Amino acid sequence: MHLPRMLVAVCAVLGAIAPAVAADLTLHTYHSTPPFVTGDGKGLTYELADYMTRKSNGALTVKVSVLPRGRVDRAVQAADFSGAVPWVFPAWFKDKDRTRYLWSEALFADKNIIVSSPAKRIDYTGPDSLAGTRFAGVLGHSYAGIDDLVKSGQIRRQDARNEESNLKKVAAGRADATLLPGSAADFLVPQLGIADRIHVSANPQSQYTRHLLLGQGSAELLRQVDAIVVEMKSDPAWQEILKKYRIESD
């Protein structure tokens, strides 16, 4: 039995104007400390998810899943990976040539800095600058060049669970130096009130840009994501979010 032509036409019009169902996009992040995660459901990663949802014009519903680094690695290696990993740099995923995964435009530029005690002031010129120091590291983290000096006994490494604990140790004189992202230091140092009890080296240990990583099968998703990321740089709403976390935009 055929539907009357008028009913078919009405159904077609309604289908055309009905809002599309938003696709779910999960941000799988191992950056679980400030400024990226500052509390339960709070922090820059959650603000990024909300912002992307709003700016997608109904195409995306973006959520956050905080996971250990090992689980994120396993997720992105799966052939059907359909999420994204925020705040990462290609070299950290052995993808300097950007051929293993898809990469968004840069979210913002960052750097790793050396923070030391004023009593053991360190102006970083390379890993040898830290020889003879008590270095406060984060449990499970690797530090290029520094780890070699730890193995040779030239640096005494003492680990804590996060960068905040290490900053407190340096400020209290219980460690000589630590390394952390500039974005983390800019957020934490004023919050902890320790600016007058630490020295920040003018020379960074490394510099990099932070991106979203997507799977090779997500070319269309990358197009949607990049359309949002490109607009961020000139969007006052996003600039206000960065300002709240004391992050300088490019």
N, C-alpha and C positions, 0 to 999 in steps of 0.2 A: 504494500500500500504506500503511495507516495504522499508526502506532505504537500499541502497547498503551496503554490509558488510564493504567496505573500508571507506565509509562516517561515519558509526557508530563507527569504530575504531578511526578515526580522532577526532570525537567529544569527545570520551572517553578520549583520550590523552590530548586534550585541556582543558577539564574539570578538569583533574588531576593536570595540571600545572598552572591553573588560580589561582591568589592570592585570599585567603579567605577574605571575607568582615569583617572588624574589628567590634567587638561588642562594643557598647557604654557603658561606665561605668562612672557614675556620683559620684563624691565625695561630699556628703552632709555635709557641715561643719558649725558649729556655732562658730568656732574659727575665729573671724572676725578682730582681732587686731594683731599687730606685735608680733612675726616674721611671723605668718602664713598668714596674709594679710597685706601688707604694702602700698597698693594703688589699683587703678582700674586694676584688672587682674594681680597684682603683689604680690609676697610674697612666702613663703615656700610651701604653699598648691598648688599654681599654678606650682611651680617648680616640686613638687612631681607628679602632673598630667602629665606634659610633660615628666618627666623621665620614669614614668610607661608606657606611650604610646610608647616611644622609645624602652624600654627594652622588651616589649611584643612581639616583632618580628611580628607586624601586627595583633596580636590577639585582641588588645584592643585600643580603642580611649577613653582616660580618660579626663573628663571635671570636672569643679568645679561649685558647686552651694552653695552660702553663704546664710544661713537661720538662723532665731532665734532658740534657743535651743528647744522651744516648738514644732516647726514644724519638727525639726529633730526627736524628740521623737515620734511624730505621724507617721512619715515616716517609722521608723524602726519597729514600732509595726504592720504595715500592713503585712498581710500574703504574699503578692506578692513583698515585698521589694527586689529590685535587685541591689541597689547601694551599697555604702560603706560610712562609717563615719570615717574620719581620725583623728589621734592625741588623741584618747580616751582610757580610762582605764576601765576594766570590772566593778569595783565597782561603777563607775559613772552612770552605766546603770542597777544597781541592778542585776549584773550578776557575782558575785564573783566566782562562781563555773564554769562559762563559759558554761552554758547549755542553756541559752535563745537565744544566738546569736553565730555566728562563729567569731573567733578572729585570726588576723594575728600574725606572729612573731613580736617582738618589733621593732618599727622604731627607737626609741632612749629613753634613760632614762632621766627623768626630776624630778623636785622637786618643792614644794611650799616654798618660803622663806619669812622671815619677814624683811622688810626694815624699818628702823626708823631714826629719826632725831638725829644727834650727841648730841643735847642738851637733848634728852630723849632716850639715847642709850639703846636698848633692846637686850639682849642675850636670845633668846627664849628657854624656858624649858617647855612650855605648855601654854594653854590659859591664865592661871593666870598671866603669864608674862606681859600680856597686860592690866591688871587691872589698872584703873585710867588714861587710855590714850584716846586720840582722834584718833579713828581708821578710816582710809580712805578705804571704800569698794567700790565695783563696783555694781551699781544699778542692783538689781535682783539676785545677787549672794548669795549663802549660804556659811557660814564659820563654819565648825564643831568646836564645843566647844566655839568659839568666840561669836557666836550668842546667846548662853545661857547667857554669861556675859553682852551682850548688853541688853537683856531682863531684867536682874536683876539690870541694871543701873550702873554696874561696869565699863563698857566701853561705851564711847559716839561714836556712829558710824555716819559718814557723808559720803554719797555716791556721786560718780561721774560716768561718763559714761564708763570710761575705765582705764586701768592700767597706761597709760601715764599721764593722769590727776592726778592720785593719787601720782605718783612719784614726779611730780612737786610740789604738795601740801606739801609733806613731806620735800622735799629739801628747800622749802620756809618757813618752820616752821609753816605752816597753818594746819598741821596734825602731830601727833606724830609717827604714824606707818601705814604701809599697808602690805598686803600680795599679792604676785603674783608669777607666775611660774618663775623659774630660767631662762628658755629660753627667756622669755619676758624681764626680767631684764638685762640679758647679751646683748640683742640687743638694748634696749632702753637707758640704763644708759650712755654708751659712746656717743650715738647719741644726748642725751640731755645735755651732758657735766656736769653732776651733781655728779660724783663719789666722789668728795671731800666734798659734802654736805649731804651725807647719810651714814648710817651704815647698813651693811648687817650681820644679825646674822649667826654665823657659824653653828648653829643647824637649820636644815630645819623644817618647820611645818609638812611636809609629803614628801614621796618619791614614785615615781611610774614610770611605763613605758608607752609609748604612742604606740597605735596599730591602725589598721584598723578594724572596726566592719563591719561584713557582715551578711545578713539574713541566717536563717537556711537552706533555699533552694539553697544556693550558694556554695556548696561544691567544684564543679569544678572551680568556680571563685576563691575560696580561694586557691586552688592548684596553679593557675596561679599567684595570687598575692604573695603568699609566696615564689614562685620561684624567684620573683623579689626582695622581701624584704631581703631574705637570702643573695643574691649577693651584696646588697647595702653595707654591712659592709666592704667588701674588694674592692669596686669599687672606684677608685680615683675620678671619675666624681661626684659621690654622695657625697664623702667626701669634695670635693671642694664646693659643694652647701651648705652643713652644715657649713663649715668654713665661708662662706659669711655671714651667719646669726648668727655667733659666737656660734654655737652649737657644743659641744664636743660629738663625737661618743663614743660608748662603747669600 
